Amino acid sequence: MSQGRTLTFNIFRYDPQVPDDKPKMVKYHLEEAPGMTVFIALNMLREQQDPSLQFDFVCRAGICGSCAMVINGYPTLACRTLTSKYPKGEITLMPLPGFELIGDLSVNTGKFMRELAERLKLWLHPKSDEVDIHRIEAPMAPEEAARLYELERCVECGVCVSACATKQMRDTFVGAVGMMKIARFELDSRDARSVEDFYHVIGNQDGVFGCMTLLGCQDNCPKDLPHMQQIAYLRRKMATALV
Amino acid sequence: MKLIYTDSLVVGAGLAGLRVAIASKERGLDTLVLSLIPAKRSHSAAAQGGMQASLGNTVKGMGDDEDVHFQDTVKGSDWGCDQEVARMFAHCAPKAVRELANWGVPWTRVTKGPRQVVVNAEKVTIEEAEEAHGLINARDFGGTKKWRTCYTADGTGHSLLYAVDNKAISLDIPVHERVEALALIHDGKRCHGVVARCLITGELRAYVAKSTTIATGGYGRIYEVSTNAIICEGIGQALALETGVATLGNMEAVQFHPTAIVPVGILTTEGCRGDGGLLRDKDGHRFMPDYEPEKKELASRDVVSRRMTEHMRKGKGVDSPYGPHLWLDITLLGRKHVETNLREVKEICENFLGIDPAKDWIPVRPTQHYSMGGIRTDAKGQSPQLKGLFSVGEAACWDMHGFNRLGGNSLAETVVGGMIIGKYVADFCEENTLEIDTALAERFVAQVRDEIDGLVEGQGSESAYELKREMQRIMMDYVGIFRNGPELTKAVEELEALLIRSRNLGLKCKKRHANPELVEALRVKRMLKVALTVACGAEARTESRGAHAREDYPQRNDKEWLNRTLSSWPSSDATRPQLDYEQLDVMKMELPPGYRGYGINNAIAHPDTETREKQIVEILSNLGEDADRHERQHALMPFEVPESLREKNERLHDKPLGNRQQLGEESK
């Protein structure tokens, strides 16, 4: 852990609500402390140097997915990025591309994810709503439960969307986050939807057949989700669905 | 004035708030949720370990039922809880777990046959029953007689929040994100909604509703180091407090979790110890059995946190630049277990400490974790003072936790409380009309607008950041794990001085729209009042109960303090809350005050305790031999839940079985 370094932060600044404001990069200097993360650094900058600086943190523990931004060229979670990771002590911060910009480093991932969920119907469609909650529950294979949890670990941070070249060119593309969630419900034995139902949602250019397999999603996902495998799985499943 | 009206307004989109919103919407009510952030980012997601519900599927949960869960909860609360509420909760918890399975939660399931677990540092083989295969599993947690904590790996809160938010989306419940409630609209008797500010545009809106449910979580961030998300700042409690009418209950009851990592205070789940992890000191010695030979690492949270602090005070802590800490050792669980069942813990250790918990010990220290206190409600979740104001989850003092909450009971409270109170909220909306008094709404909007004008245009010189830091330091130093009179007095005086200074806040950033400094200033003024209710409540309570431990009054004093602290804010120019007390009636308790099972039994008894104990024996003996446990319970303390939740819970061991052995066994 390096101590006593002076870090240089290069931060994207733009307030779309201020008429005539132009996007710009602004330099800030900050004394590094042991164990410093980008979360700690940004808060110190706001408290000590510029109270108007906008960014989003909630859990500050890598759990909630609020704080994704582009750090030295890579989209990732800022709360768990240690400043010591950068030997030159220069850190460039940009907002996540592909989302509506609220201001500076703050983007509206929440709105995007809600719309995606509504569009793809990303919730369990149980085979029956008439479940007796007073009786012993229906059994599920322990392996299936474990497999579902593995795919459910997505925190909707938006990193996969911002790291996706297809998404940058085709605004309506559902991205790895959409496909991961579809794969999760497709695997769930409690879900009533058939392969055909899923085909109607993602069996097209906006879904599995639009992916160029550049796999920025797989490379950058902070939860190490198996995007490559799931996209390939869904693609095979969809390709054979209508045969 | 921008006016938005609805039937059921919910403030806070974590598990508790969403669950109430779903209950309203399912009854056909117009429902609207306000949230500081996207719903799925709420702090509910951070609950790793699981939720307690007495399903009794696993062999180590055999014989569990509502009675055992109720008793654990009451003992855990150090008899400070509302026993009827604890009963309502224990009864409905299995229903909530089963309901959530149908909403998509991939609960970890039981695998039949033998499996190895670690119990008291020894590898033990347990044999799960054939019949239990595929049913919902449970793990061990502190302060519980049975393995009762249902879980999905160590991402239970995440799985629950996603399933419940997905359910809300499927019902088309709107969530107004990035909106902050700043005042309740009320007429002194009834609550009519909130005044809220859009954090993006700065627009002020009056949301008018039949019912207003506050589900904004706890107030952990009044402390310097907390496991809580940074948005858990007690603003919901402040909204209620500032009405001058609604009361807050037991605000001094603040829980410290034994195992947050040092220095950043991020939680490692109780599941680490539940699954067999140990606490060690600077010599590598496992010290908990020296203090609590029976429960050891799995004593109740308040007990473990105090023992750890005591041990560090003896010089047994590990020195670090951030002060002393102890070690959490989960290496004995094996890499496979750590990488599957404790993966969040592994990620946190890698990212924030640079260590591998499958081979390295984790530096931990007790850290502020949970707010047992909150907006005082009756058993139906409604404020006794302000009709139409409801509160649920950590925001509330519904009061199932008393002075100490058991691990696994908070996640459970969000969905169980939400399920129960959601129905009462819907009843209220059906029984009452929407009253839209625009003049009243205008008055409250104007108050908030004036407050913002004062901050943006005024000449104030105090910094919101600085006042917040000072408040957090005071709470850490003087209102922590161990408390005493002189320090608490100092805390109250210093907080009071800060509150007075907060009337002179000034801003450097003068924007009226997205302005983080303005947000901070609006919050810190409110947080200081909340902090004062905690410090004043702690100063006045001259006994030790649960998480409230007074060095100068080490005994639990049922004779004088078997009551609930109620704080209210007398007037806008007041600098301290008014404290009143609500007595707990021993003669109505199913479980009269007794020994909790930790340390020496030095409690000062309540005069009614002995009478009630005799009465209970008498009531039970009059019932006759064939009364079942439900009839016995009903005879001692009847309780109400909504009709659709009244049915008994079915369990594996209720079913007739030829051979008990079929239900699994344990061997070493």
Interface residues (C-beta under 8 A of the other chain):
Chain A: D15 Q17 V18 P34 G35 T37 R46 E47 P51 S52 L53 Q54 D56 F57 V58 C59 R60 A61 G62 I63 C64 G65 S66 R80 L82 I102 G103 S106 T109 G110 K111 M113 R114 A117 E118 K121 L122 W123 L124 P126 D129 V131 I133 H134 R135 I136 E137 A138 P139 M140 A141 P142 E144 A145 A146 L148 Y149 E152 R153 V155 E156 F185 D188 R190
Chain B: I37 P38 A39 K40 R41 S42 H43 A45 A46 L55 K95 A96 V97 R98 E99 A101 N102 W103 G104 P106 W107 T108 R109 V110 T111 H133 G134 L135 I136 N137 T152 A153 G155 H158 S159 Y162 A163 N166 K167 I169 S170 V175 E177 R178 I200 T201 A229 I230 I231 P263 V264 I266 L267 P321 T340 E344 E347 I348 N351 F352 Y465 L507 K508 C509 K511 H513 A514 N515 P516 E517 E647 K648 N649 E650 R651 L652
